[in-house]
Amino acid sequence: MSSTNDAGERSGPGGPPEQLALIRETIAEAKAKAPKAKPRTWRGAALAEELPVARILVNKGVLHLDQLWDYAVPADLAETAQPGVRVRVRFGAGSHQVHGGRREGGGLIDGFVVERRAESDYNGALAALAQVVSSEVVLGPRMLALARAVADRYAGSLADVLQLALPPRNARAEAKPSPEPLPPPPAPEPAGWERYAAGPGFLRALAAGSTPRAVWTALPGPGWADELARAMAATLASGRGALAVVPDGRTASRVDAALTALLGEGRHALLTAESGPEKRYRQWLAVSRGSVRAVVGTRAAMFAPVQDLGLVAVWDDGDSSHSDDHAPFPHVREVLELRAVTDGCAFLAGGTSCTVEAAQLVESGWARPLAADRETVRKYAPRIRTVGDELLARDGAARAARLPSLAWETVREGLKTGPVLVQVPRRGYVPRLACERCRTPARCTVCAGPLEAPDERDLHCGWCGRQESGWHCEECGSFRLRAQVVGARRTAEELGRAFPAVPVRTSGRDHVLDEVPDRPALVVCTPGAEPVATGDGYAAALLLDGWAMLTRPDLRAGEDALRRWIAAASLVRGDGQVVVVAEPTLRPVQALVRWDPVGHAVRELAERAQLGFPPVSRMAAVAAGSAEAVEAFLAGAALPADAEVLGPVPLPGRRGEASPGERALVRVPPGSGAALAAALKAAQAARLARGAPASEAVRVRIDPPEIG
């Protein structure tokens, strides 16, 4: 065999072609035309005859690379490299690495085809597409426009937004066809919506193809899940799609069950992390392909590619789960507002409580209120009773077991007919300072930030850092302050000792119960982990240690405490009783007693407008390892002329640990939010382009959920 090859290689120029040379030519052509999974080059391959340039969004979420890049399209990929598909490209090759008119080198990176063009704006050599990962179109024009709008609003990169919006590819799920879409269902009956004056009209408008916008204050009880499902069904009846985003998987399961009971199987998709990557991607593909036009899901579902979108809904928009923990940190409510505007669809923000942001939507006229009258509220809401500090001081039972006599009697009576819910604050709720006499939070006289006294030193502002030597309460004139830290670890043991014959169940971060049976038991839970009681609901509820939530070091402390209290009290029967251990004269407590979350939100909004707090103003947090780094970053940013910089001040560290860095807040009035985001994004991109070391990292967050 070897001698034959040697003879062939020794043949003269006029002899027969070399057998080995032919083999080498065939292999070279095959490599040029059909590369394997990790090709090195398309050198020598012909380009596509039509639209030979592809504009690619590379999956590299750094701000100074937040742009589209042009690549050459080989002829063999011309049919599959269509806009919206996933591709792999070589990225990072220098302009000196050019061979045969093509740029080569760099590392393989994922990306998306955004556009095909006849020519490029770039005058140099282009690299070729390395591979089309899949012919499935996952990035449509509407999704791209939404992602760009979200990136601009939150001073982030388009690639980072798409990381949140598009689930990872699963080949097995992609290979399976999606079912055929079902015809639109008939319009549902109003049912529970008849309890609201404008409820039936809202459903009729959705079924007729209109786009109403509403802020819905739901009545207490389990009926809200069916009512949300009926709003989605009415939208489906008009031939359009519907999307509902809820805080967690437990809530999503309730809406999923309500939709299945109302419409049957096959009309909606459930998008939650609990589904697993393959099932979740299969459901997402069914939505993207138009097989399913109704979606219920958790936070990431806010980007679900529902076709012919007719309604976007968010439930309990004040829940912290709706704010994403990954850059650029978008909030579900804000993203759905963008979708309502860009897609021209209806909007519904619902909850048993009402956030200040939702109240602003109503006050501005962007949305309309959707609530029951006072007589109906009194019919469905449980009775609320309060226990203040003066009563606690005189109550021997409260001193013995942290359970005042009124609460003890409420528990004893409630256990005769069913389970009793006991809500205790989460660990780590550490208040700052408040007036000792009237409990008004102590705030800075310059910027209205919260006052602190770390290690019992002089007072200073937690926002702007100014010293406050002559503080006195503007409400009552007192010069005395108080700080109170209430623990909740022993609550279950104390209740078990007080009621030894009753089972005690706990629900919290480590183990969250979905539901409890309708029989006597004490259910101790942290806020947000309350299980649903089967049957008619809980017989009674205790809301303990109210000061631990009301005096949290955050602007939203009162609003959040009221939201958590109402969420727990909504699980109690209409003829039940709720006892809240908090000062009865405080605004959130009074709103709970009257069951008036909307009134509380409206008053909070007016107060924040007077002080220049969000959501009336727009705010950004800029954090770094040192005050010098924060100041240098802000000095290099072209901030709007009306921007106000507060700080920098040390970031709070964990107990016993030093501060992790410094933070400044940048506040602008209405109308300057977009300019603020653009300025901070440009400054961050310029800093990264200069190659700033990781030790000098600067973190920017628009509309931080906690500002102190």
C-alpha positions in Angstrom: 0.0 0.0 0.0 2.8 2.4 0.9 4.6 1.6 -2.3 1.6 2.5 -4.4 1.3 5.8 -2.7 5.0 6.5 -3.1 4.7 5.7 -6.9 1.8 8.0 -7.2 3.6 10.8 -5.5 6.6 10.4 -7.9 4.4 10.7 -11.0 5.3 13.4 -13.4 3.3 16.5 -14.2 1.7 14.9 -17.2 0.8 11.7 -15.5 -2.6 10.7 -13.8 -3.7 12.8 -10.8 -2.3 11.8 -7.5 -4.8 9.6 -5.5 -3.6 11.1 -2.2 -3.9 14.7 -3.5 -7.5 14.0 -4.6 -8.3 12.8 -1.1 -6.7 15.9 0.4 -8.7 18.2 -1.9 -12.0 16.4 -1.0 -11.3 16.8 2.7 -10.4 20.5 2.3 -13.6 21.2 0.5 -15.6 19.4 3.1 -14.1 21.4 5.8 -14.8 24.6 4.0 -18.4 23.8 3.2 -19.7 21.9 6.2 -17.9 22.7 9.4 -18.3 20.7 12.5 -19.6 21.9 15.9 -16.6 24.1 16.6 -15.3 25.3 13.2 -12.1 27.4 13.1 -12.7 29.1 9.8 -14.8 29.4 6.7 -11.7 30.2 4.6 -12.5 29.6 1.0 -16.2 29.1 1.4 -18.5 31.1 -0.9 -20.7 33.8 0.7 -24.5 33.9 0.4 -25.7 35.3 -2.9 -28.4 37.4 -1.2 -28.0 39.4 2.0 -24.5 38.1 2.7 -24.1 40.2 5.9 -25.7 39.3 9.2 -26.0 41.7 12.1 -25.4 39.7 15.3 -26.2 40.4 18.9 -23.4 38.6 20.8 -24.2 37.2 24.2 -21.7 39.3 26.0 -23.4 41.6 28.6 -20.8 44.3 29.0 -21.9 47.8 28.4 -19.1 49.0 26.1 -19.9 46.1 23.8 -23.7 46.7 23.8 -24.1 47.0 20.0 -24.7 44.8 16.9 -21.8 43.3 15.0 -21.6 42.4 11.3 -20.6 38.9 10.2 -20.3 37.3 6.8 -22.9 34.6 6.0 -21.5 31.5 4.2 -23.6 30.1 1.4 -24.2 26.9 3.3 -25.8 28.9 6.2 -27.8 31.3 4.0 -31.1 29.4 4.4 -30.9 28.8 8.2 -29.2 32.0 9.4 -32.5 33.9 9.5 -33.3 36.8 11.9 -34.2 35.6 15.4 -32.2 32.3 15.4 -29.4 31.3 17.7 -25.9 31.2 16.2 -22.3 30.9 17.3 -19.6 33.3 16.2 -16.0 33.9 16.7 -15.5 37.1 18.8 -12.4 39.0 19.8 -10.1 38.6 16.8 -8.0 41.6 16.0 -8.0 43.3 12.7 -4.5 41.9 12.0 -5.9 38.3 11.9 -7.1 38.4 8.3 -6.6 35.5 5.9 -8.1 35.3 2.4 -10.2 38.4 3.1 -11.8 36.9 6.2 -11.1 37.8 9.8 -10.2 34.7 11.8 -9.5 33.8 15.4 -11.2 34.7 18.6 -13.3 32.6 20.9 -16.6 31.0 20.2 -19.6 32.8 21.7 -23.4 32.5 21.4 -25.4 35.1 19.7 -28.6 35.9 17.8 -29.2 37.0 14.2 -31.0 40.4 14.3 -30.9 41.3 10.7 -29.7 40.2 7.2 -28.2 43.0 5.0 -26.8 43.4 1.5 -23.7 45.2 2.8 -21.9 46.2 5.9 -21.2 49.6 7.4 -17.8 48.3 8.5 -15.0 48.7 5.9 -12.7 46.1 7.2 -12.7 42.3 6.8 -15.6 40.4 8.4 -15.5 37.1 10.2 -17.9 34.5 9.1 -20.8 32.9 11.1 -19.4 29.8 12.7 -22.6 27.9 13.2 -26.4 28.1 13.3 -27.3 26.4 16.5 -31.0 26.0 15.7 -33.4 27.2 13.0 -36.0 28.0 15.7 -36.8 31.7 15.7 -36.6 32.8 19.4 -35.9 36.5 19.1 -38.7 38.2 17.2 -39.0 41.9 16.5 -41.4 42.6 19.4 -39.1 40.8 21.9 -36.1 42.7 20.6 -37.9 46.0 20.9 -39.0 45.2 24.4 -35.6 44.1 25.5 -34.0 47.2 24.1 -36.6 49.4 26.0 -35.9 47.6 29.2 -32.1 47.8 28.8 -32.4 51.6 28.2 -34.7 52.2 31.1 -32.5 50.3 33.6 -29.1 51.4 32.2 -28.2 47.8 31.2 -27.1 45.9 28.2 -29.4 44.2 25.7 -27.6 40.9 26.1 -28.2 40.9 29.9 -31.9 41.5 29.3 -32.1 38.7 26.8 -30.4 36.4 29.3 -33.5 37.0 31.5 -36.0 36.9 28.7 -35.0 33.8 26.7 -34.7 30.4 28.4 -31.7 28.2 27.6 -32.2 25.9 24.6 -33.2 22.3 25.1 -32.7 20.2 22.0 -35.2 17.5 23.0 -37.9 20.0 23.7 -37.2 21.9 20.5 -37.4 18.7 18.4 -41.0 18.0 19.5 -43.8 19.7 17.7 -46.2 21.9 19.6 -49.9 21.1 19.6 -52.4 22.8 17.3 -53.9 25.9 18.8 -57.5 25.6 20.1 -60.2 28.0 19.0 -61.1 30.9 21.3 -63.3 29.9 24.2 -66.6 31.6 24.9 -66.7 34.7 27.1 -66.9 33.7 30.8 -69.6 34.7 33.2 -68.7 37.5 35.6 -69.1 35.3 38.8 -66.9 36.9 41.5 -66.4 40.1 39.4 -70.0 41.0 40.2 -68.8 42.0 43.7 -67.0 45.0 42.1 -69.1 47.8 40.6 -66.9 48.0 37.5 -66.0 44.3 37.4 -68.6 43.0 34.8 -67.8 46.0 32.5 -64.1 45.3 32.7 -64.7 41.7 31.6 -67.0 42.8 28.8 -64.4 45.3 27.5 -61.7 42.5 27.4 -64.0 40.2 25.6 -64.9 42.9 23.1 -61.2 43.5 22.2 -60.7 46.7 24.1 -57.7 47.7 26.2 -58.7 48.9 29.6 -56.1 49.6 32.3 -57.0 49.0 35.9 -55.6 48.8 39.4 -57.6 46.1 41.1 -57.9 46.0 44.9 -59.2 42.4 45.4 -61.5 41.5 48.2 -60.2 39.1 50.9 -60.7 35.4 50.5 -59.7 32.8 47.9 -61.8 34.2 45.1 -59.1 36.3 43.5 -57.5 33.4 41.6 -60.8 32.6 39.8 -61.4 36.3 39.1 -57.9 36.6 37.5 -58.5 33.5 35.5 -61.8 34.9 34.2 -60.1 38.1 33.1 -57.6 36.0 31.1 -60.5 33.9 29.7 -62.4 37.0 28.5 -59.2 38.1 26.7 -58.9 34.8 25.0 -62.5 35.0 23.9 -61.6 38.1 21.9 -59.0 36.0 20.0 -56.1 37.7 21.8 -53.5 36.4 24.2 -53.2 37.0 28.0 -50.2 37.0 30.4 -50.3 37.0 34.2 -47.2 37.2 36.4 -47.4 36.2 40.1 -44.7 36.3 42.9 -44.0 32.6 43.4 -44.7 29.0 42.4 -47.4 28.5 45.0 -49.4 31.4 43.8 -48.9 30.3 40.2 -50.3 26.9 41.0 -53.5 28.5 42.3 -54.0 30.5 39.1 -53.1 27.4 37.1 -55.7 25.4 38.8 -58.3 28.1 38.4 -57.6 28.4 34.6 -57.8 24.6 34.2 -61.1 24.5 36.0 -62.5 27.3 33.9 -61.1 26.5 30.4 -59.8 22.9 30.6 -56.4 21.5 29.6 -54.3 22.8 26.7 -55.3 26.5 26.7 -52.5 27.9 28.9 -48.9 27.4 29.8 -47.3 27.5 33.3 -43.9 29.0 33.3 -42.1 28.5 36.6 -38.7 27.4 37.7 -40.2 24.3 39.4 -41.2 22.9 36.0 -37.5 22.1 35.1 -35.5 23.2 32.1 -37.0 20.8 29.5 -40.6 21.2 30.4 -40.3 25.0 30.8 -38.7 25.4 27.4 -41.3 23.2 25.8 -44.0 25.3 27.3 -42.2 28.5 26.2 -41.9 27.2 22.7 -45.7 26.4 22.6 -46.2 30.1 23.5 -43.7 31.4 21.0 -45.2 29.2 18.2 -48.7 30.4 18.9 -50.0 27.0 20.1 -50.9 28.6 23.5 -52.0 32.1 24.0 -52.4 32.3 27.8 -49.4 32.3 30.2 -49.2 32.2 34.0 -45.8 32.3 35.5 -43.3 33.9 37.9 -40.9 36.8 37.3 -39.2 35.6 34.1 -42.6 35.1 32.4 -42.9 38.9 32.1 -41.0 38.5 28.8 -43.1 35.5 27.5 -43.6 35.9 23.7 -47.4 35.7 23.7 -48.8 36.3 20.3 -51.5 39.0 19.7 -51.1 40.1 23.4 -54.4 41.5 24.7 -53.8 41.6 28.5 -50.9 41.8 30.8 -51.5 41.3 34.6 -49.4 41.4 37.7 -50.6 40.1 41.0 -49.2 41.6 44.3 -46.8 44.0 42.6 -45.3 45.0 45.9 -43.8 41.6 46.5 -40.0 41.7 46.4 -39.9 38.6 44.1 -41.1 40.8 41.2 -37.7 42.7 41.2 -35.1 40.7 39.4 -31.8 40.0 41.2 -29.7 40.0 38.0 -28.6 42.9 35.9 -30.1 45.2 34.9 -32.6 44.4 37.7 -36.0 45.0 36.0 -39.3 45.1 37.9 -42.3 43.1 36.6 -44.7 45.9 36.9 -42.5 48.3 34.9 -41.9 45.8 32.2 -45.6 45.0 31.8 -46.4 48.7 31.7 -43.9 48.9 28.8 -45.6 46.0 27.1 -49.1 47.5 27.6 -47.9 50.6 25.8 -45.8 49.0 23.0 -48.2 46.2 22.3 -51.4 48.3 22.8 -52.9 45.8 25.2 -54.9 45.9 28.5 -53.2 46.2 31.8 -54.2 44.9 35.3 -52.3 45.4 38.5 -54.1 43.4 41.2 -53.6 42.6 44.9 -55.4 42.6 48.2 -53.3 45.7 49.0 -52.2 48.6 46.9 -48.7 49.9 46.3 -47.8 53.6 46.0 -46.7 52.9 42.4 -50.2 51.5 41.6 -51.8 54.5 43.3 -49.7 56.8 41.1 -51.0 55.0 38.0 -54.5 55.9 39.1 -53.7 59.4 40.2 -52.1 60.2 36.8 -55.1 58.8 34.9 -53.0 56.1 33.2 -55.2 53.4 34.9 -58.6 53.3 36.6 -59.5 51.9 40.0 -61.3 48.6 40.3 -62.5 48.0 43.8 -65.6 47.0 45.8 -67.7 49.4 47.8 -67.3 49.8 51.5 -70.4 47.7 52.4 -69.0 44.7 50.4 -65.6 45.1 51.9 -67.0 45.0 55.4 -68.9 41.8 54.5 -65.8 39.9 53.4 -63.1 41.4 55.6 -62.4 40.0 59.1 -62.6 42.1 62.2 -59.3 43.8 63.1 -58.3 44.6 66.7 -55.1 46.2 67.9 -52.8 45.9 70.9 -50.6 48.9 71.6 -47.6 49.4 73.8 -49.6 50.8 76.7 -51.8 47.7 76.9 -48.8 45.5 76.6 -47.1 47.2 79.5 -50.2 46.6 81.7 -50.8 43.1 80.5 -49.3 40.3 82.7 -49.9 37.7 80.0 -47.9 39.7 77.5 -44.9 39.9 79.9 -45.1 36.2 80.5 -45.3 34.8 77.0 -45.3 37.8 74.5 -49.0 37.0 74.0 -51.4 39.7 75.3 -54.7 38.7 76.9 -56.7 39.8 73.9 -54.6 37.7 71.5 -54.7 34.7 73.9 -58.5 34.9 74.0 -58.7 35.2 70.2 -56.5 32.1 69.8 -58.5 30.1 72.3 -61.9 31.0 70.6 -60.5 30.4 67.1 -59.1 27.0 67.9 -62.7 25.8 68.7 -63.6 26.0 65.0 -60.4 25.8 63.0 -56.8 26.7 62.5 -55.3 29.9 63.7 -52.6 31.8 61.8 -49.7 33.5 63.6 -47.5 35.8 61.6 -44.1 36.8 63.0 -41.5 39.1 61.3 -38.6 37.7 59.4 -35.2 37.6 61.2 -33.0 40.6 60.5 -35.7 43.3 60.6 -33.5 45.8 62.5 -35.1 49.3 62.8 -33.2 52.5 62.9 -34.5 55.3 65.1 -37.9 56.7 65.9 -39.4 59.2 68.3 -39.8 57.6 71.7 -43.2 59.3 72.4 -45.1 59.1 69.0 -42.9 56.6 67.1 -42.5 58.9 64.1 -39.4 57.8 62.1 -36.4 60.1 62.7 -35.3 61.7 59.4 -32.7 64.1 58.2 -33.8 67.7 58.0 -31.9 68.2 54.7 -32.8 65.3 52.5 -35.4 63.4 54.7 -33.2 60.3 54.8 -33.3 58.0 57.8 -31.2 58.9 60.8 -28.7 56.4 62.3 -26.6 56.2 65.4 -24.2 53.3 64.9 -22.4 52.2 68.1 -24.3 54.8 70.0 -22.4 57.7 68.4 -23.7 61.0 67.1 -26.7 61.0 64.8 -26.0 61.1 61.0 -28.1 60.6 57.9 -28.1 57.2 56.2 -28.5 58.9 52.8 -26.4 62.0 52.6 -24.1 61.4 55.6 -24.7 64.8 57.3 -24.4 65.0 61.1 -27.7 65.8 62.9 -26.9 67.3 66.3 -30.2 69.1 67.1 -32.9 66.6 66.2 -36.3 66.9 67.6 -39.6 65.3 66.5 -41.6 67.5 64.2 -44.8 65.8 65.2 -44.7 66.0 69.0 -41.6 68.0 69.8 -39.9 65.2 71.8 -36.1 65.0 71.9 -35.9 61.4 72.8 -35.3 58.5 70.4 -35.9 54.8 70.6 -34.6 51.8 68.8 -36.3 48.4 69.1 -35.2 45.0 67.9 -37.7 42.2 68.3 -36.7 38.6 67.8 -39.1 35.9 66.7 -37.2 32.7 67.1 -39.0 31.6 70.2 -42.5 32.3 69.1 -43.4 28.7 68.1 -42.0 27.4 71.4 -43.9 30.0 73.5 -47.2 29.3 71.7 -46.6 25.6 72.2 -46.2 26.1 75.9 -49.3 28.3 76.0 -51.5 25.8 74.2 -49.9 22.4 74.9 -52.8 20.3 73.5 -52.8 21.9 70.1 -50.4 21.0 67.2 -48.1 23.8 66.1 -46.9 23.9 62.5 -44.3 26.3 61.0 -43.9 27.7 57.5 -40.9 29.7 56.6 -37.8 30.1 54.4 -36.5 26.5 55.0 -39.9 24.8 54.6 -43.0 26.6 53.2 -46.4 24.9 53.5 -48.8 25.2 50.6 -51.9 24.5 52.7 -53.1 23.3 56.0 -56.2 21.2 56.8 -59.4 22.8 58.2 -58.9 21.6 61.8 -57.6 23.2 65.0 -53.9 24.0 64.8 -51.5 26.9 65.4 -49.7 27.8 62.1 -46.6 30.0 62.8 -45.2 31.6 59.6 -43.1 34.4 58.4 -44.5 37.1 56.0 -45.1 35.7 52.5 -45.0 32.0 53.7 -48.6 31.8 54.9 -50.2 28.5 53.8 -53.9 28.5 52.7 -56.3 26.9 55.0 -58.7 24.5 53.3 -62.4 25.0 53.7 -63.5 28.6 54.6 -60.1 29.8 55.8 -58.5 30.5 59.2 -60.7 31.0 62.2 -58.4 33.8 63.5 -55.0 35.4 63.0 -52.3 37.0 65.2 -49.9 39.6 63.7 -47.2 39.8 66.2 -44.3 42.2 66.7 -45.6 44.9 64.4 -42.8 47.3 65.4 -40.2 45.0 63.9 -41.7 45.6 60.4 -42.9 49.2 60.8 -39.5 50.5 61.9 -37.5 48.7 59.2 -34.8 51.0 57.8 -36.6 51.5 54.5 -38.8 54.1 52.8 -41.4 51.3 52.1 -41.6 50.0 55.7 -45.1 51.1 56.4 -46.5 50.2 52.9 -44.8 46.8 53.1 -46.0 46.0 56.6 -49.6 46.9 55.6 -49.3 44.7 52.5 -48.1 41.7 54.5 -50.7 42.2 57.2 -53.5 42.4 54.7 -52.2 39.3 52.8 -52.3 37.3 56.1 -55.7 38.7 57.2 -57.2 37.9 53.8 -56.8 34.2 54.6 -59.2 34.6 57.6 -62.9 34.0 57.3 -65.2 36.9 57.0 -66.6 36.2 60.5 -63.1 35.7 62.0 -61.0 38.0 64.0 -57.4 39.4 63.5 -55.3 40.8 66.3 -52.3 43.0 65.3 -49.7 43.9 68.0 -48.8 47.4 67.0 -49.5 51.0 68.1 -53.1 51.6 66.9 -52.5 55.3 66.1 -50.0 54.6 63.3 -51.1 55.1 59.8 -50.6 51.5 58.5 -52.4 50.1 61.5 -55.3 52.5 61.0 -55.5 51.5 57.3 -55.6 47.8 58.4 -58.4 48.4 60.9 -60.4 50.3 58.2 -59.3 47.8 55.5 -58.3 50.8 53.4 -55.0 50.0 51.5 -55.9 52.4 48.7 -56.3 55.3 51.1 -53.0 54.6 52.7 -51.3 54.4 49.3 -52.7 57.7 48.2 -51.6 59.4 51.4 -48.1 57.9 51.1 -48.0 59.1 47.5 -48.9 62.7 48.5 -46.2 62.7 51.2 -43.5 61.3 48.9 -44.4 63.9 46.3 -43.9 66.6 48.9 -40.5 65.2 50.0 -39.3 64.2 46.5 -39.3 60.5 47.1 -39.9 57.7 44.5 -42.1 57.0 42.7 -42.7 60.7 42.2 -38.9 61.1 41.6 -36.5 58.7 39.9 -33.6 57.4 41.8 -30.4 55.5 41.1 -28.0 53.9 43.5 -24.2 54.0 42.7 -22.0 51.8 44.9 -18.3 51.0 45.0 -15.6 49.9 47.4 -14.7 53.5 48.4 -16.2 56.9 48.6 -13.5 58.2 46.2 -14.5 55.6 43.6 -18.2 56.7 43.8 -17.3 60.4 43.6 -15.0 59.9 40.7 -17.6 57.9 38.8 -20.3 60.5 39.3 -17.9 63.3 38.5 -17.3 61.7 35.1 -21.0 61.1 34.4 -22.9 63.7 32.4 -25.8 63.8 34.9 -28.9 65.9 34.2 -28.7 69.4 35.4 -31.5 68.8 37.9 -29.9 65.7 39.4 -29.3 65.7 43.2 -26.5 63.5 44.6 -27.0 62.2 48.2 -23.9 60.8 49.8 -21.8 58.8 49.5 -22.3 57.0 52.8 -21.1 53.6 54.0 -23.2 50.6 53.0 -24.6 48.7 56.0 -22.6 45.5 56.7 -23.7 42.3 58.2 -23.7 42.1 62.0 -20.2 42.1 63.3 -18.7 42.8 59.8 -17.2 46.0 58.3 -19.1 48.0 55.7 -18.7 46.4 52.2 -18.3 49.8 50.5 -19.9 53.2 49.9 -23.1 54.2 48.2 -24.5 57.4 46.8 -28.1 58.0 45.7 -28.8 60.2 42.6 -32.3 61.7 42.5 -34.0 63.5 39.6 -37.5 64.9 39.2 -40.1 63.5 36.8 -39.2 63.7 33.2 -35.4 63.3 33.8 -35.4 59.5 34.5 -34.4 58.5 31.0 -31.6 61.1 30.9 -30.3 59.8 34.2 -30.2 56.2 33.0 -28.5 57.2 29.8 -25.8 59.2 31.6 -25.0 56.4 34.1 -24.9 53.8 31.3 -22.6 55.9 29.2 -20.3 56.5 32.2 -20.2 52.8 33.1 -19.5 51.9 29.5 -16.6 54.4 29.3 -15.1 53.1 32.5 -15.2 49.5 31.3 -13.8 50.5 27.9 -10.8 52.0 29.7 -10.2 48.6 31.3 -10.9 49.4 34.9 -9.7 46.7 37.3 -12.2 44.4 39.0 -11.1 45.8 42.4 -12.6 49.2 41.4 -16.0 47.8 40.3 -18.9 50.3 40.4 -22.4 49.0 40.6 -25.3 51.0 39.2 -29.0 50.2 39.9 -31.9 52.2 38.7 -34.9 52.4 41.0 -33.4 50.3 43.8 -36.1 48.5 45.8 -34.5 49.6 49.1 -33.1 53.0 49.6 -33.3 53.4 53.4 
